[in-house]
Amino acid sequence: MTLKELVQSEILNEVKGIDINRIKILRHAEKNEKAYKIYDLYKQGMFDFYQCVQSKRRFDDCDYILSFIGGIGSSATFVGAYEVGPRDDFDKNKYKDKIPAGFPIDEAFTKESYNHYELKKIDFLNSKKDKLVVDWVICNQWDLWLGKNDKEIISLEGGYLEIQMDDEEEGYSEGKEFYRSHIMRERKPEVIKRAKERFIKKHGKLFCEVCGFDFYGVYGERGKDYIEGHHKKLVSQMKEGDKTKASDIAMLCSNCHRMIHRKPIVSVEELAQVINKNIVKSVPSRGIIKQ
């Protein structure tokens, strides 16, 4: 499903009278180290004010905006829908009561040419807030018309704004962005779905390729169809334009996946060797990686 299809479905089922051609989509992200830390503003409740102040009259000709925050790679996570109200010249003193306490005002916000929009948050797509993630593709185009610029949905479960495995991130000699790109490839639902189907067709069920753990066998219905996908190639080993294929994804349990990402980074085969070397002899490895 694409973003446009989702929005059209919501308009038909939930909200009448919204013209999809009058909706803009925005991807807020830091341009450089000196720029505002957008996700920090969002977590601190300052994002709405930040978005209301614009250097150009970006919202004069639209009725609604769907706001996203840039995350891993070219991903963008939905954080809210807004109805566009009147615009006025921004004056720091005039709007001082609306400036959140602690907001990091810089000289840009004191320019007479800046504009202030009344943006009213609405409940449209509210159940998808922090969960809906799209692939923005070209990240320097942050202000787009939805009717002319559809986006592929890559997740409805979030997880692209924050990476929790900070210590593992340091294990990537290529740097943080390579690590984030690697994780993004692992989280693409359509690729994981194809990889699972391919694995089941070959082996009859899902289990960890390294240790053989079977979520369904241990947890029953609660563990049915559950497994984590791991991209076997480091991003640095991939050529520009390479796409992730189902065959690039290894099926791993949560423990083995975590162990692979600990520094120093190891391959699926190398982790299998570690397990086979250290596992208690009475509990042989049930994985499929051959030594």
C-alpha positions in Angstrom: 0.0 0.0 0.0 1.1 3.5 -0.7 0.5 6.7 1.4 -1.9 8.1 -1.2 -4.0 4.9 -1.1 -4.0 4.9 2.7 -5.1 8.6 2.8 -7.8 8.0 0.2 -9.1 5.0 2.2 -9.2 7.1 5.4 -11.0 10.0 3.6 -13.7 7.6 2.3 -14.2 5.8 5.6 -13.6 8.5 8.2 -13.4 12.1 6.9 -15.6 13.5 4.2 -14.8 16.6 2.1 -11.0 16.5 2.2 -9.5 17.0 -1.3 -6.3 14.9 -1.5 -4.9 17.4 -4.1 -5.0 20.1 -1.4 -2.8 18.1 1.1 0.9 18.7 1.5 3.3 16.2 3.0 6.4 17.4 4.9 9.5 15.6 6.0 11.3 17.5 8.7 14.9 16.6 9.2 18.2 18.2 10.3 20.2 19.6 7.4 23.4 19.9 9.4 24.8 19.8 12.9 23.8 23.4 13.6 20.2 22.8 12.6 17.3 22.2 15.0 17.2 18.7 16.4 13.7 17.9 15.1 13.1 14.7 17.0 14.2 16.3 20.2 11.7 19.1 19.7 9.0 16.5 19.0 9.8 14.6 22.2 9.8 17.8 24.2 6.4 19.0 22.8 7.9 21.9 20.8 7.5 20.5 17.3 4.1 22.1 16.7 5.4 25.6 17.3 8.6 24.9 15.2 6.4 23.9 12.3 4.1 26.9 12.5 7.0 29.3 11.7 8.1 29.2 8.1 10.6 31.3 6.1 8.4 31.0 3.0 4.6 31.0 2.4 4.6 27.3 2.0 1.1 26.6 3.2 -0.9 29.4 1.6 -2.4 27.2 -1.1 -3.1 24.0 0.9 -5.8 23.0 3.3 -4.0 20.3 5.3 -0.5 19.0 5.9 0.7 15.6 7.0 3.9 15.9 8.9 6.7 13.4 9.1 10.1 13.4 10.8 13.1 12.0 8.9 14.7 8.9 10.4 16.9 6.0 9.3 18.1 6.5 5.7 15.3 8.0 3.6 12.5 7.0 5.9 9.9 9.4 7.3 7.7 8.7 10.3 4.2 10.2 10.5 3.8 12.5 13.6 0.5 14.3 12.9 -2.1 15.9 10.6 -2.9 19.6 10.7 -5.5 21.9 9.2 -4.0 25.0 7.8 -5.4 28.3 9.2 -4.5 32.0 8.7 -1.0 33.2 8.1 0.6 36.3 9.7 4.0 37.9 9.8 6.0 36.3 12.6 6.9 38.7 15.4 8.8 37.3 18.4 7.1 39.7 20.9 3.6 39.2 19.4 3.8 35.4 19.7 5.9 35.2 22.9 3.0 33.5 24.8 3.0 30.8 22.2 6.7 30.1 22.3 7.3 27.0 24.4 9.4 27.4 27.5 12.9 26.4 26.6 12.5 26.6 22.9 15.9 27.4 21.4 15.1 30.7 19.6 17.8 31.7 17.1 18.2 34.8 15.0 16.3 33.2 12.1 13.1 33.4 14.1 13.6 37.2 14.5 13.6 37.9 10.8 10.7 40.1 9.6 10.3 37.9 6.5 9.3 34.9 8.6 5.6 33.8 8.6 3.5 32.3 11.3 0.6 29.8 10.4 -2.2 28.8 12.6 -2.0 25.0 12.4 -4.8 23.1 14.1 -3.9 19.5 14.9 -6.7 17.1 13.8 -7.4 13.4 14.5 -6.9 12.3 10.8 -4.7 9.2 10.7 -4.2 9.5 14.5 -4.0 5.8 15.0 -1.0 5.7 12.7 0.9 8.4 14.6 4.5 7.3 15.3 3.8 4.0 13.5 3.3 4.9 9.8 6.7 5.0 8.0 7.2 5.8 4.3 10.2 5.9 2.1 10.7 9.5 1.1 13.4 8.5 -1.5 14.7 12.1 -2.3 15.2 13.6 1.1 16.1 17.2 0.0 12.5 17.6 -1.3 10.8 18.0 2.0 7.7 20.0 1.0 5.5 18.1 -1.5 2.0 17.8 -2.8 0.6 14.4 -1.9 -1.5 14.2 -5.1 1.6 14.4 -7.2 4.1 12.7 -4.9 3.1 9.3 -3.6 5.2 7.4 -1.1 5.7 3.7 -0.5 4.7 2.6 3.0 7.5 0.6 4.5 6.1 0.0 8.0 3.0 0.4 10.1 4.8 -0.4 13.3 7.3 2.5 13.6 10.8 1.8 14.8 12.6 4.1 12.4 13.2 7.2 14.5 15.3 5.7 17.2 17.8 2.9 17.1 18.3 1.3 20.5 21.4 -0.6 19.8 23.9 2.2 20.2 26.8 0.0 21.3 26.3 -2.2 18.2 26.2 0.9 16.0 29.8 1.7 17.0 30.9 -1.7 15.7 30.3 -0.5 12.1 33.5 0.9 10.9 31.6 2.6 8.0 29.9 4.8 10.5 26.4 5.6 11.8 24.6 6.2 8.5 25.8 2.8 7.1 24.5 1.2 10.3 21.2 2.9 10.0 20.9 1.9 6.3 21.6 -1.7 7.2 18.9 -1.7 9.9 16.4 -0.1 7.5 16.9 -2.8 5.0 16.3 -5.4 7.7 13.0 -3.8 8.6 11.4 -3.5 5.2 8.2 -5.6 5.7 7.7 -6.6 2.1 11.2 -8.0 1.9 10.9 -9.9 5.2 7.5 -11.3 4.1 9.1 -12.7 0.9 12.1 -14.1 2.8 9.8 -15.9 5.3 7.7 -17.4 2.5 10.8 -18.5 0.7 12.2 -20.1 3.9 8.9 -21.9 4.7 8.7 -23.2 1.1 12.2 -24.7 1.5 12.1 -25.9 5.1 8.4 -26.3 6.0 8.5 -23.9 8.9 10.3 -20.9 10.4 13.3 -21.3 12.7 16.6 -19.7 13.5 19.3 -20.5 10.9 22.0 -20.4 13.5 20.6 -22.1 16.7 17.4 -23.7 15.3 15.1 -21.9 17.8 11.4 -22.3 16.7 9.2 -19.6 18.1 6.0 -21.5 17.2 7.4 -24.8 18.7 8.1 -23.0 22.0 5.4 -20.4 22.3 2.6 -22.0 20.3 0.1 -19.6 18.5 1.8 -16.6 20.2 5.0 -17.4 18.3 3.4 -18.4 15.0 5.1 -16.8 12.0 7.5 -14.9 14.2 11.2 -14.6 13.3 13.6 -11.7 12.8 15.2 -10.9 9.5 18.9 -10.1 9.2 20.6 -8.6 6.2 23.6 -10.8 5.5 25.5 -8.2 3.5 27.1 -5.1 5.1 26.0 -1.9 3.3 29.6 -1.2 2.4 29.7 -4.4 0.4 26.7 -3.4 -1.7 26.9 -1.4 -4.9 25.0 1.8 -5.5 21.4 1.0 -6.6 21.5 -2.6 -5.2 18.2 -3.7 -3.9 17.6 -6.1 -1.0 16.4 -9.5 -2.2 14.7 -12.2 -0.1 17.8 -14.3 -0.5 19.8 -11.6 1.2 17.8 -12.1 4.5 18.7 -14.7 7.1 16.1 -15.9 9.5 17.3 -15.5 13.1 15.9 -15.6 16.6 16.2 -12.5 18.7 19.2 -13.7 20.7 21.3 -14.7 17.6 20.3 -11.5 15.8 21.5 -9.4 18.8 24.8 -11.3 19.1 25.5 -10.8 15.4 25.2 -7.0 15.8 27.5 -6.8 18.8 30.9 -5.5 18.1 32.9 -6.8 16.4 30.3 -7.6 13.8 30.2 -11.3 12.8 28.5 -13.1 9.9 25.8 -15.7 10.3 28.3 -18.5 9.6 30.8 -17.1 12.2 28.1 -17.0 14.9 27.2 -20.6 14.0 30.8 -21.6 14.6 30.8 -19.9 18.0 27.6 -21.7 19.0 28.9 -25.1 17.8 32.1 -24.5 19.8 30.5 -23.5 23.0 27.1 -25.2 23.1 26.6 -28.0 25.7 27.2 -31.3 24.0 23.9 -32.8 25.1 22.0 -30.0 23.4 23.3 -30.1 19.8 22.8 -27.1 17.5 19.7 -27.4 15.3 20.7 -24.6 12.9 21.1 -25.1 9.1 24.4 -23.3 8.7 27.0 -25.9 7.5 30.5 -25.8 8.9 
